[in-house]
Amino acid sequence: MNFDSHTSDVVSAAVAAVNLLTPGEALGREYRAEVSPGELALALRSQRTQRVADVSRTDVEELREYAVRLRKVFAAVEDAHVDEACERLNAILRETHAAPVLSRHDNEPWHLHFHAPEAGWARSWAASMATALAVVLGSPVHDRLGICTALACDRVYVDTSRNGTRRFCSTSCQNRVKAAAFRARQRVT
């Protein structure tokens, strides 16, 4: 599923930010979310832009606060509480002053950004991520946001498959579940 290239990229960035910045479990292990500014900048840069901003520890912590809130949006969708997810996103949209602005940079064509020009790095990303997730929630495919169903993994994902049946954050988690099921069947026989 491709909403449009920019929105899809920002939805992917939201997934990356939530997974990098929120503690929990990942791939069967505890995940502490200890991310350096450089790691975060590289993860988000790879989603869309080729520029690497000077990201500070303060920026990381500010975006972490938004990522924790965005994780709750994924959790609400996972639990079929779409109204709650939308209310949570609306609060972030209001707080970040998300507003459509046409932008052209880095030799790219004109495209929409959804943050105030004066917004700082973290608030800009949070506004854009909340808006991109709002596009998803405001569409018939709002149930494409999810949380990994593998044991000992709580990373989020967006299902971009044609049939919308994704249940795992990664192929690694999918393989772990399949291998465990195979071993369980082998013990029975």
C-alpha positions as CSV (number, residue, x, y, z in Angstrom):
1,M,0.0,0.0,0.0
2,N,1.5,3.3,-1.1
3,F,-0.4,6.4,0.1
4,D,1.9,8.7,-1.8
5,S,5.6,8.6,-1.7
6,H,6.1,11.3,0.8
7,T,3.3,10.2,3.2
8,S,4.5,6.6,3.0
9,D,8.0,7.7,3.7
10,V,6.9,9.6,6.8
11,V,4.7,6.7,8.0
12,S,7.9,4.6,7.7
13,A,9.8,7.2,9.6
14,A,7.1,7.1,12.4
15,V,7.5,3.4,12.6
16,A,11.3,3.7,12.8
17,A,11.1,6.5,15.5
18,V,8.6,4.5,17.6
19,N,10.7,1.4,17.4
20,L,14.0,3.1,18.1
21,L,12.9,5.4,20.8
22,T,10.5,3.4,22.9
23,P,11.7,0.6,25.3
24,G,10.1,-2.8,25.4
25,E,11.0,-6.0,23.6
26,A,12.4,-6.6,20.2
27,L,13.2,-9.8,18.4
28,G,12.8,-11.8,21.5
29,R,15.0,-9.7,23.8
30,E,14.6,-6.7,26.1
31,Y,15.0,-3.4,24.1
32,R,16.2,-0.4,26.1
33,A,15.9,2.3,23.4
34,E,19.3,3.7,24.0
35,V,19.8,5.6,20.7
36,S,22.4,8.2,20.0
37,P,21.5,11.4,18.1
38,G,23.5,10.2,15.1
39,E,21.7,6.8,15.0
40,L,18.3,8.6,15.1
41,A,19.3,11.1,12.4
42,L,20.6,8.3,10.2
43,A,17.4,6.2,10.7
44,L,15.1,9.1,9.8
45,R,17.4,10.4,7.0
46,S,17.2,7.1,5.3
47,Q,13.4,7.4,5.2
48,R,13.4,10.5,3.0
49,T,16.0,13.2,2.9
50,Q,19.7,13.0,2.2
51,R,20.5,15.8,4.6
52,V,21.8,14.9,8.0
53,A,20.6,17.5,10.5
54,D,22.6,18.3,13.6
55,V,20.5,16.3,16.1
56,S,21.1,16.9,19.8
57,R,20.5,14.7,22.8
58,T,17.6,17.1,23.6
59,D,16.1,16.5,20.2
60,V,16.3,12.8,20.8
61,E,14.5,13.1,24.1
62,E,11.9,15.4,22.8
63,L,11.1,13.1,19.9
64,R,11.1,10.2,22.3
65,E,8.2,11.8,24.2
66,Y,6.3,12.0,21.0
67,A,7.2,8.5,20.0
68,V,5.8,7.2,23.3
69,R,2.6,8.9,22.5
70,L,2.6,7.6,18.9
71,R,3.1,4.1,20.2
72,K,-0.2,4.5,22.0
73,V,-1.8,5.2,18.7
74,F,-0.5,1.9,17.3
75,A,-1.7,0.1,20.4
76,A,-5.2,1.7,20.2
77,V,-5.5,0.6,16.5
78,E,-4.2,-2.9,17.4
79,D,-6.9,-3.1,20.1
80,A,-9.6,-1.9,17.6
81,H,-10.0,1.4,19.5
82,V,-9.8,3.6,16.4
83,D,-11.6,6.5,18.1
84,E,-9.0,6.6,20.8
85,A,-6.2,6.5,18.3
86,C,-7.7,9.4,16.4
87,E,-8.2,11.4,19.6
88,R,-4.5,10.8,20.5
89,L,-3.3,11.9,17.1
90,N,-5.5,15.0,17.1
91,A,-3.9,16.0,20.4
92,I,-0.4,15.7,18.9
93,L,-1.5,17.5,15.7
94,R,-2.8,20.4,17.8
95,E,0.2,20.5,20.0
96,T,2.7,20.5,17.2
97,H,0.8,23.0,15.2
98,A,0.8,20.7,12.2
99,A,-0.2,22.6,9.1
100,P,0.3,21.8,5.4
101,V,3.1,23.7,3.8
102,L,4.4,23.2,0.2
103,S,8.2,22.7,0.3
104,R,10.9,22.2,-2.2
105,H,14.4,21.3,-1.1
106,D,17.3,18.9,-1.9
107,N,16.5,19.0,-5.6
108,E,13.1,17.3,-5.0
109,P,9.9,18.4,-6.6
110,W,7.3,20.4,-4.6
111,H,5.8,18.3,-1.8
112,L,3.8,18.7,1.4
113,H,5.3,19.1,4.8
114,F,3.1,19.3,7.8
115,H,5.0,21.4,10.3
116,A,5.4,25.0,11.1
117,P,8.5,26.5,9.5
118,E,9.7,27.8,12.9
119,A,9.3,24.4,14.5
120,G,12.4,22.7,16.0
121,W,13.7,19.4,14.7
122,A,11.8,17.1,17.0
123,R,8.5,19.0,16.7
124,S,8.8,19.1,12.9
125,W,9.2,15.3,12.8
126,A,6.4,14.7,15.3
127,A,4.0,17.0,13.3
128,S,4.9,15.2,10.1
129,M,4.6,11.7,11.6
130,A,1.3,12.5,13.3
131,T,-0.1,13.9,10.0
132,A,1.1,10.9,8.0
133,L,-0.5,8.5,10.6
134,A,-3.7,10.6,10.4
135,V,-3.8,10.0,6.6
136,V,-3.7,6.3,7.4
137,L,-6.3,6.5,10.1
138,G,-8.5,8.6,7.9
139,S,-8.6,6.0,5.2
140,P,-10.3,2.6,4.8
141,V,-7.0,0.9,5.6
142,H,-6.5,2.2,9.1
143,D,-6.1,-1.3,10.4
144,R,-2.7,-1.5,8.6
145,L,-1.0,-0.2,11.7
146,G,0.0,-2.9,14.1
147,I,2.2,-4.3,16.8
148,C,4.3,-7.4,16.3
149,T,2.5,-10.6,17.4
150,A,5.7,-12.6,18.0
151,L,6.5,-13.6,21.5
152,A,8.8,-11.2,23.3
153,C,8.5,-8.4,20.6
154,D,6.3,-5.3,20.8
155,R,7.7,-3.3,17.9
156,V,5.2,-1.5,15.6
157,Y,4.8,-1.8,11.9
158,V,2.7,-0.6,9.0
159,D,1.4,-3.3,6.7
160,T,2.1,-2.3,3.1
161,S,1.3,-5.7,1.7
162,R,-1.4,-6.2,-0.9
163,N,-3.6,-8.5,1.1
164,G,-3.1,-6.7,4.5
165,T,-2.3,-9.8,6.5
166,R,1.0,-8.8,8.1
167,R,1.4,-9.7,11.8
168,F,5.1,-9.2,12.5
169,C,7.5,-6.3,12.6
170,S,10.1,-8.1,10.6
171,T,11.0,-11.3,8.8
172,S,13.2,-12.2,11.7
173,C,10.2,-12.3,14.1
174,Q,8.1,-14.2,11.5
175,N,10.9,-16.7,11.1
176,R,11.2,-17.1,14.9
177,V,7.5,-17.8,15.2
178,K,7.6,-20.3,12.4
179,A,10.6,-22.1,13.8
180,A,9.0,-22.3,17.2
181,A,5.9,-23.8,15.7
182,F,7.9,-26.3,13.7
183,R,9.8,-27.4,16.8
184,A,6.5,-27.7,18.7
185,R,5.1,-29.9,16.0
186,Q,8.3,-32.1,16.0
187,R,8.0,-32.7,19.8
188,V,4.4,-33.9,19.3
189,T,5.2,-36.4,16.6
